[in-house]
């Protein structure tokens, strides 16, 4: 063994002496060996040797360096956009559910407190219609103490009995009488057909819902859009007269099924209607059913605000919070965000928000859309997640008594599979971008702090920077909505950065 070390030591010393000899000694040695002294023999052979010498690790040609830097910057911008869109969307939903439940306060519906404006409140009370409701077509159909009145007008008419080969079977009826909310033109039947009488002028078939002009929940007012959530209907025949009219046609109430029946040209009494309209129906007969949503106990979870001389509610949405904003400014922003439509908020969430100009030509619209996607990768990522269904606001209206936790339990969060797929894509893209941009600079001297990792030093450094950049993006996403979470991710950045260097002290070299 000592001989081996002595041999390698002698070889190393010899190589050092040969490498450090002077130019004069080299010329004398060449002359003694009979090598040519002119023509730049040594320079030419030295040039060939340098050309055939392999490049050191981490070194590349200027052309490769420039291309790597350009593609690295493009990949890096795409990675940051993927991370920002994914993490900012998750942060908004998480803060919406957690902060919303923490800030939601239950208030008395009959005691109005203006200090709660701009705050998420939970209100329970009696929803009451303050004025009578009159049907849009049947003017003598009026109900009281109701939130909504719904009428469904149908006509009895001939319709095809079946489709396909069944209708060609012997003895099978070609047409049958059915009640329908749309008129069927019998002239379009292909085979021998019965006649469907035309509808009276001014008569509109279908379902029509008329809300009360003013509905209150204690001291609060409920808008007509909020009344859509009241779906407990019951028959309103007991509140209506026995006969209602539309287009000059009387409709008579049938107590057995709750419908009002009418026929063009029929002007008999109720007793005659019972014998004719109720039992012997024919094509062209009409019937209408009235349903109403009565006053009931209701629950609302929304942001209290003031509109048109009344206290009402708007949806609760997360808004960015500036460090210099006080409590009043933040509540005003919440109210303003609730008054806007979700479409406007979505369009304002991306850098460009898309361009819509119907008067422009299709080519201009296409070029503008492509330019928008190229200028803002967030818009490109949003195109692939446009079908994702998540809860973007808290606005709960129920026609029963519910707790304040129910709307948060029913909220739809992001799919963990979708969240982690985009997260992994962002990590991979960031790693590739950093490798393209930083590999020429990752010499051995630059990795002195990770020398114990050996050949894994470069991947460890790139993974560390990748996770640090991701944590910084997450911290920035939370900073606008919940600064405490941003601080946690800043701590995570410090931990991720310190672990590789700390492990370097314990890994044997």
C-alpha positions as CSV (number, residue, x, y, z in Angstrom):
1,X,0.0,0.0,0.0
2,X,2.8,2.6,0.7
3,X,4.2,1.8,-2.7
4,X,0.9,2.7,-4.3
5,X,0.8,6.0,-2.6
6,X,4.4,6.7,-3.5
7,X,3.7,5.9,-7.1
8,X,0.7,8.2,-7.3
9,X,2.7,10.9,-5.5
10,X,5.6,10.7,-7.9
11,X,3.2,10.8,-10.8
12,X,1.5,13.9,-9.5
13,X,4.8,15.7,-8.9
14,X,6.0,14.8,-12.4
15,X,2.8,16.1,-13.9
16,X,3.1,19.3,-11.9
17,X,6.7,19.9,-13.0
18,X,5.9,19.2,-16.6
19,X,2.9,21.6,-16.4
20,X,4.9,24.4,-14.8
21,X,8.0,24.3,-16.9
22,X,8.9,27.4,-18.7
23,X,8.7,28.0,-22.4
24,X,12.5,28.0,-22.7
25,X,12.7,24.5,-21.1
26,X,10.1,23.3,-23.6
27,X,12.0,24.5,-26.6
28,X,15.2,22.9,-25.3
29,X,13.4,19.6,-24.8
30,X,11.9,19.8,-28.3
31,X,15.3,20.4,-29.8
32,X,16.8,17.4,-27.9
33,X,14.0,15.1,-29.1
34,X,14.4,16.3,-32.7
35,X,10.9,17.9,-32.9
36,X,10.3,20.7,-35.4
37,X,10.9,24.2,-34.1
38,X,9.1,26.3,-36.6
39,X,5.6,26.6,-38.1
40,X,3.8,26.9,-34.8
41,X,3.9,23.1,-34.3
42,X,3.3,23.4,-30.6
43,X,0.6,26.1,-30.9
44,X,-1.3,24.0,-33.5
45,X,-1.2,20.8,-31.5
46,X,-2.1,22.8,-28.4
47,X,-5.1,24.2,-30.3
48,X,-6.2,20.7,-31.4
49,X,-5.8,19.4,-27.9
50,X,-8.0,22.3,-26.5
51,X,-10.6,21.6,-29.2
52,X,-10.8,17.9,-28.4
53,X,-10.7,18.5,-24.6
54,X,-14.2,17.9,-23.1
55,X,-16.0,20.8,-21.6
56,X,-16.2,21.1,-17.9
57,X,-19.5,20.3,-16.2
58,X,-21.8,23.2,-16.1
59,X,-20.1,25.0,-19.1
60,X,-21.9,25.5,-22.4
61,X,-21.5,27.4,-25.6
62,X,-22.8,31.0,-25.7
63,X,-25.6,30.0,-28.1
64,X,-26.8,27.2,-25.8
65,X,-26.6,29.6,-22.8
66,X,-28.8,32.2,-24.5
67,X,-31.4,29.7,-25.7
68,X,-31.5,28.1,-22.2
69,X,-31.9,31.5,-20.6
70,X,-34.8,32.5,-22.9
71,X,-36.7,29.2,-22.5
72,X,-35.9,29.2,-18.8
73,X,-37.5,32.7,-18.4
74,X,-40.6,31.6,-20.4
75,X,-41.0,28.5,-18.3
76,X,-40.4,30.4,-15.1
77,X,-43.1,33.0,-15.9
78,X,-45.5,30.1,-16.8
79,X,-44.7,28.4,-13.5
80,X,-45.3,31.5,-11.4
81,X,-48.6,32.0,-13.2
82,X,-49.7,28.4,-12.5
83,X,-48.7,28.7,-8.9
84,X,-50.4,32.1,-8.5
85,X,-53.6,31.1,-10.1
86,X,-53.8,27.8,-8.2
87,X,-52.8,29.0,-4.8
88,X,-54.6,32.4,-4.9
89,X,-57.8,30.6,-5.8
90,X,-57.4,28.1,-3.0
91,X,-56.5,30.8,-0.5
92,X,-59.6,32.8,-1.4
93,X,-61.9,29.8,-0.9
94,X,-60.2,28.8,2.4
95,X,-60.3,32.3,3.8
96,X,-63.9,32.7,2.7
97,X,-65.0,29.6,4.7
98,X,-62.7,30.0,7.8
99,X,-62.8,33.8,8.2
100,X,-66.5,34.0,7.2
101,X,-67.5,31.5,9.9
102,X,-65.4,33.4,12.5
103,X,-66.8,36.8,11.6
104,X,-70.4,35.7,11.2
105,X,-72.6,37.0,14.0
106,X,-76.2,36.2,14.9
107,X,-78.4,39.3,15.2
108,X,-82.1,39.8,16.2
109,X,-84.2,40.4,13.1
110,X,-86.4,42.9,14.9
111,X,-83.5,45.0,16.3
112,X,-81.7,47.0,13.6
113,X,-78.1,47.9,14.3
114,X,-76.3,50.1,11.8
115,X,-72.9,49.1,13.2
116,X,-73.3,45.7,11.5
117,X,-73.3,47.2,8.0
118,X,-70.6,45.5,6.0
119,X,-70.5,42.5,8.4
120,X,-71.6,38.9,7.8
121,X,-74.8,38.4,9.9
122,X,-77.1,35.5,10.6
123,X,-80.7,36.5,10.9
124,X,-83.8,34.5,11.7
125,X,-87.3,35.7,11.8
126,X,-90.8,35.9,10.1
127,X,-90.7,36.6,6.4
128,X,-93.9,38.6,5.7
129,X,-95.4,40.0,2.5
130,X,-96.6,43.5,3.2
131,X,-98.9,44.0,0.2
132,X,-101.4,41.8,-1.7
133,X,-100.2,39.9,-4.8
134,X,-102.2,40.1,-8.0
135,X,-101.6,37.6,-10.9
136,X,-100.2,39.1,-14.1
137,X,-102.9,37.6,-16.3
138,X,-105.8,36.8,-14.0
139,X,-106.5,40.3,-12.5
140,X,-109.1,39.0,-10.1
141,X,-106.7,36.4,-8.7
142,X,-105.4,38.2,-5.6
143,X,-103.9,36.7,-2.4
144,X,-102.8,38.2,0.9
145,X,-100.2,37.2,3.5
146,X,-98.1,35.6,0.8
147,X,-94.5,36.0,-0.5
148,X,-95.2,34.7,-4.1
149,X,-98.1,33.8,-6.3
150,X,-97.6,31.2,-9.1
151,X,-100.1,30.4,-11.9
152,X,-99.7,27.6,-14.4
153,X,-102.0,27.8,-17.5
154,X,-102.5,24.7,-19.7
155,X,-104.6,23.7,-22.7
156,X,-106.1,20.3,-23.6
157,X,-105.0,19.4,-27.1
158,X,-104.2,16.5,-29.5
159,X,-100.6,15.3,-29.5
160,X,-98.9,12.4,-31.2
161,X,-99.4,9.2,-29.2
162,X,-96.0,7.6,-29.8
163,X,-92.9,7.7,-31.9
164,X,-91.1,5.0,-33.9
165,X,-92.6,1.7,-35.1
166,X,-95.2,1.7,-32.2
167,X,-97.4,4.3,-33.9
168,X,-97.8,2.1,-37.0
169,X,-99.2,-0.9,-35.2
170,X,-102.8,-1.8,-36.1
171,X,-105.4,-0.4,-33.7
172,X,-102.9,1.9,-31.9
173,X,-104.2,5.4,-31.5
174,X,-102.3,8.0,-33.6
175,X,-103.1,11.0,-31.3
176,X,-104.3,11.4,-27.7
177,X,-105.6,14.4,-25.6
178,X,-103.1,15.8,-23.2
179,X,-102.8,18.9,-21.0
180,X,-99.8,21.0,-22.1
181,X,-98.3,24.3,-21.3
182,X,-97.4,25.0,-25.0
183,X,-99.7,25.1,-28.0
184,X,-99.2,22.3,-30.5
185,X,-100.1,23.2,-34.1
186,X,-102.0,20.3,-35.5
187,X,-101.3,21.3,-39.1
188,X,-97.8,20.0,-38.7
189,X,-99.0,16.4,-38.0
190,X,-97.8,14.1,-40.8
191,X,-100.8,11.7,-40.8
192,X,-104.6,12.2,-40.7
193,X,-105.0,14.5,-37.7
194,X,-107.7,16.0,-35.5
195,X,-107.9,19.7,-35.1
196,X,-106.5,21.7,-32.3
197,X,-108.4,25.0,-31.8
198,X,-106.3,28.2,-31.9
199,X,-105.6,30.0,-28.6
200,X,-107.6,33.1,-27.6
201,X,-105.9,36.4,-28.3
202,X,-103.8,37.7,-25.4
203,X,-103.6,34.3,-23.6
204,X,-100.1,33.1,-22.6
205,X,-99.6,29.5,-21.6
206,X,-97.0,28.4,-19.1
207,X,-96.0,29.2,-15.5
208,X,-95.8,32.7,-14.2
209,X,-94.6,33.6,-10.8
210,X,-95.4,37.0,-9.3
211,X,-93.5,38.1,-6.1
212,X,-94.7,40.4,-3.5
213,X,-93.6,44.0,-4.1
214,X,-92.3,44.3,-0.5
215,X,-91.2,41.4,1.8
216,X,-89.7,42.0,5.2
217,X,-87.7,39.8,7.6
218,X,-88.3,41.7,10.8
219,X,-86.6,45.1,10.3
220,X,-84.9,43.9,7.1
221,X,-86.1,43.9,3.6
222,X,-85.8,41.0,1.2
223,X,-85.3,41.7,-2.5
224,X,-87.2,39.9,-5.3
225,X,-84.0,38.0,-6.2
226,X,-83.9,36.6,-2.7
227,X,-87.5,35.4,-2.9
228,X,-86.4,32.8,-5.5
229,X,-85.1,30.6,-2.6
230,X,-88.6,30.3,-1.1
231,X,-89.9,27.2,-2.7
232,X,-92.6,25.9,-0.3
233,X,-95.7,26.3,-2.4
234,X,-99.3,25.2,-1.5
235,X,-102.6,25.6,-3.2
236,X,-104.0,29.2,-3.2
237,X,-107.6,28.1,-4.3
238,X,-108.9,28.7,-0.8
239,X,-107.9,32.4,-1.0
240,X,-109.4,33.0,-4.5
241,X,-113.0,33.6,-5.7
242,X,-114.8,30.7,-7.3
243,X,-114.5,32.4,-10.7
244,X,-111.5,34.2,-12.3
245,X,-111.3,35.6,-15.8
246,X,-108.7,36.1,-18.5
247,X,-109.2,37.3,-22.1
248,X,-112.9,37.3,-21.5
249,X,-113.0,33.6,-20.6
250,X,-114.4,32.6,-17.1
251,X,-112.5,29.9,-15.2
252,X,-114.5,28.0,-12.5
253,X,-112.9,26.5,-9.4
254,X,-112.9,22.7,-9.0
255,X,-112.5,21.9,-5.3
256,X,-111.5,18.3,-5.9
257,X,-108.2,18.9,-7.8
258,X,-107.6,22.6,-7.1
259,X,-107.7,23.7,-10.8
260,X,-109.9,26.4,-12.5
261,X,-111.4,25.2,-15.8
262,X,-112.5,27.4,-18.7
263,X,-113.7,27.0,-22.3
264,X,-113.9,29.5,-25.2
265,X,-117.5,30.6,-25.7
266,X,-118.7,29.0,-22.4
267,X,-120.6,31.5,-20.2
268,X,-122.7,29.2,-18.0
269,X,-123.1,29.1,-14.3
270,X,-120.9,27.2,-11.8
271,X,-123.4,24.3,-11.7
272,X,-123.3,24.0,-15.5
273,X,-119.5,24.1,-15.4
274,X,-119.5,21.2,-13.0
275,X,-121.5,19.1,-15.4
276,X,-119.7,20.2,-18.5
277,X,-116.2,21.4,-17.9
278,X,-115.3,19.1,-15.1
279,X,-116.6,15.9,-16.5
280,X,-116.8,16.2,-20.3
281,X,-113.6,17.9,-21.4
282,X,-112.7,18.5,-25.1
283,X,-109.9,19.8,-27.2
284,X,-109.3,23.5,-26.6
285,X,-110.3,23.5,-22.9
286,X,-108.2,25.5,-20.5
287,X,-107.2,25.1,-16.9
288,X,-105.1,27.0,-14.4
289,X,-103.7,26.2,-11.1
290,X,-102.7,28.8,-8.5
291,X,-100.0,28.1,-5.9
292,X,-98.6,30.5,-3.2
293,X,-95.7,30.7,-0.9
294,X,-97.1,31.9,2.4
295,X,-95.5,33.9,5.1
296,X,-93.1,31.7,7.0
297,X,-90.0,31.5,9.3
298,X,-86.9,32.3,7.3
299,X,-83.1,32.4,7.8
300,X,-80.6,34.6,6.0
301,X,-76.8,34.6,6.1
302,X,-75.4,37.6,4.2
303,X,-73.7,40.9,4.5
304,X,-75.9,43.6,6.0
305,X,-76.1,46.8,3.9
306,X,-78.4,49.8,3.3
307,X,-80.3,50.1,0.0
308,X,-83.1,52.4,-1.0
309,X,-84.2,53.4,2.5
310,X,-84.1,49.8,3.8
311,X,-81.7,47.4,5.4
312,X,-81.1,44.3,3.3
313,X,-78.4,41.8,2.4
314,X,-75.7,41.2,-0.2
315,X,-73.4,38.2,-0.8
316,X,-70.3,37.8,1.3
317,X,-67.1,37.7,-0.8
318,X,-63.5,38.0,0.1
319,X,-61.8,41.2,-0.8
320,X,-58.1,42.2,-0.6
321,X,-57.2,43.9,2.6
322,X,-54.6,46.7,2.5
323,X,-52.4,47.3,5.6
324,X,-53.6,50.9,5.8
325,X,-57.3,50.1,5.6
326,X,-59.3,50.4,8.8
327,X,-62.4,48.4,9.8
328,X,-64.7,50.9,8.1
329,X,-62.9,50.8,4.8
330,X,-62.8,47.0,4.8
331,X,-66.5,46.8,5.4
332,X,-67.2,49.2,2.6
333,X,-65.2,47.1,0.2
334,X,-67.1,44.0,1.3
335,X,-70.4,45.7,0.5
336,X,-69.2,47.0,-2.9
337,X,-68.0,43.5,-3.8
338,X,-71.3,42.0,-2.8
339,X,-73.2,44.5,-5.0
340,X,-71.3,43.5,-8.1
341,X,-72.0,40.5,-10.2
342,X,-69.8,37.4,-10.1
343,X,-69.1,37.8,-13.8
344,X,-67.6,41.3,-13.2
345,X,-65.5,39.9,-10.4
346,X,-64.2,37.0,-12.5
347,X,-63.3,39.3,-15.4
348,X,-61.4,41.6,-13.0
349,X,-59.5,38.7,-11.4
350,X,-57.1,38.2,-14.4
351,X,-54.6,40.7,-15.8
352,X,-56.5,41.5,-18.9
353,X,-59.8,40.0,-18.1
354,X,-60.5,39.2,-21.8
355,X,-61.7,41.5,-24.4
356,X,-65.3,41.6,-25.7
357,X,-66.2,43.8,-28.6
358,X,-69.1,42.5,-30.6
359,X,-68.8,45.3,-33.2
360,X,-65.2,44.1,-34.1
361,X,-64.5,41.6,-36.8
362,X,-63.9,38.0,-35.8
363,X,-60.2,38.2,-36.8
364,X,-59.6,41.2,-34.5
365,X,-61.4,39.4,-31.6
366,X,-59.3,36.2,-32.3
367,X,-56.0,38.2,-32.4
368,X,-56.9,40.1,-29.2
369,X,-57.8,36.9,-27.4
370,X,-54.5,35.3,-28.4
371,X,-52.6,38.4,-27.4
372,X,-54.4,38.4,-24.0
373,X,-53.4,34.7,-23.4
374,X,-49.8,35.4,-24.4
375,X,-49.5,38.5,-22.3
376,X,-51.1,36.9,-19.2
377,X,-50.5,33.2,-18.6
378,X,-53.0,33.4,-15.8
379,X,-55.8,33.8,-18.4
380,X,-54.4,30.7,-20.2
381,X,-54.5,28.7,-17.0
382,X,-58.0,30.0,-16.3
383,X,-59.3,28.6,-19.6
384,X,-58.4,25.1,-18.4
385,X,-60.2,25.5,-15.1
386,X,-63.3,27.4,-16.2
387,X,-65.5,24.4,-15.5
388,X,-64.4,24.0,-11.9
389,X,-67.4,24.5,-9.6
390,X,-66.5,26.0,-6.2
391,X,-68.2,28.2,-3.6
392,X,-67.2,31.8,-4.4
393,X,-69.6,33.6,-2.0
394,X,-71.7,33.1,1.1
395,X,-75.3,34.1,0.6
396,X,-77.8,31.7,2.2
397,X,-81.6,32.1,2.2
398,X,-83.9,29.4,3.5
399,X,-87.6,29.2,4.2
400,X,-86.9,27.5,7.5
401,X,-84.9,28.0,10.7
402,X,-81.3,27.1,10.2
403,X,-78.0,27.5,12.1
404,X,-75.3,29.8,10.8
405,X,-72.9,26.9,10.2
406,X,-75.1,25.3,7.6
407,X,-74.1,27.4,4.6
408,X,-70.4,26.7,5.4
409,X,-71.1,23.0,5.7
410,X,-72.7,23.1,2.3
411,X,-69.9,25.0,0.6
412,X,-68.0,23.3,-2.2
413,X,-64.2,23.5,-1.8
414,X,-61.6,22.8,-4.5
415,X,-61.0,19.2,-5.4
416,X,-57.7,18.0,-3.8
417,X,-56.8,16.1,-7.0
418,X,-57.1,19.3,-9.1
419,X,-55.2,21.3,-6.5
420,X,-52.3,19.0,-6.3
421,X,-52.2,18.3,-10.0
422,X,-51.7,22.0,-10.7
423,X,-49.2,22.3,-7.7
424,X,-47.1,19.4,-9.1
425,X,-47.2,21.0,-12.6
426,X,-46.0,24.2,-11.1
427,X,-43.2,22.5,-9.2
428,X,-42.0,20.6,-12.3
429,X,-42.1,23.7,-14.5
430,X,-40.2,25.7,-11.9
431,X,-37.5,23.1,-11.5
432,X,-37.0,22.9,-15.3
433,X,-36.9,26.7,-15.6
434,X,-34.3,27.0,-12.8
435,X,-32.2,24.3,-14.3
436,X,-32.2,26.0,-17.7
437,X,-31.3,29.4,-16.2
438,X,-28.9,28.5,-13.4
439,X,-27.0,25.4,-14.5
440,X,-24.2,27.4,-16.2
441,X,-23.6,29.2,-12.9
442,X,-23.7,26.2,-10.7
443,X,-20.0,25.6,-10.5
444,X,-18.5,23.5,-7.7
445,X,-17.4,26.6,-5.8
446,X,-20.9,27.9,-5.8
447,X,-22.1,24.7,-4.0
448,X,-19.6,24.8,-1.2
449,X,-22.3,24.8,1.4
450,X,-23.8,21.6,0.0
451,X,-20.5,19.8,-0.7
452,X,-21.5,16.8,1.4
453,X,-24.4,16.0,-0.9
454,X,-21.9,15.1,-3.7
455,X,-23.5,14.7,-7.1
456,X,-26.9,15.4,-5.5
457,X,-25.9,19.0,-4.6
458,X,-27.3,20.6,-7.7
459,X,-30.7,18.8,-7.6
460,X,-31.0,19.6,-3.9
461,X,-30.3,23.3,-4.5
462,X,-32.8,23.4,-7.3
463,X,-35.5,21.7,-5.3
464,X,-34.8,24.0,-2.4
465,X,-35.2,27.1,-4.6
466,X,-38.3,25.6,-6.2
467,X,-40.0,25.1,-2.9
468,X,-38.9,28.5,-1.7
469,X,-40.5,30.2,-4.7
470,X,-43.7,28.2,-4.2
471,X,-43.9,29.2,-0.6
472,X,-43.3,32.8,-1.4
473,X,-46.2,32.7,-4.0
474,X,-48.5,31.1,-1.4
475,X,-47.5,33.7,1.2
476,X,-48.2,36.5,-1.3
477,X,-51.6,35.0,-2.1
478,X,-52.5,34.9,1.6
479,X,-51.0,38.3,2.4
480,X,-53.9,40.1,0.7
481,X,-56.6,38.2,2.6
482,X,-55.1,36.7,5.8
483,X,-51.6,38.0,6.8
484,X,-51.2,35.5,9.6
485,X,-51.2,32.7,7.0
486,X,-48.6,34.6,5.0
487,X,-46.3,34.7,8.0
488,X,-46.6,30.9,8.4
489,X,-45.4,30.4,4.9
490,X,-42.5,32.9,5.3
491,X,-41.4,30.7,8.2
492,X,-41.7,27.7,5.9
493,X,-39.4,29.4,3.4
494,X,-36.8,29.8,6.2
495,X,-37.1,26.1,7.2
496,X,-36.9,24.8,3.6
497,X,-33.8,27.0,3.0
498,X,-32.0,25.9,6.2
499,X,-32.6,22.2,6.1
500,X,-30.2,21.3,3.2
501,X,-27.4,23.4,4.7
502,X,-28.1,22.0,8.2
503,X,-28.0,18.4,6.9
504,X,-24.8,19.2,5.1
505,X,-23.1,19.5,8.5
506,X,-24.1,16.0,9.5
507,X,-23.6,14.1,6.2
508,X,-20.2,12.4,6.2
509,X,-18.0,13.6,3.3
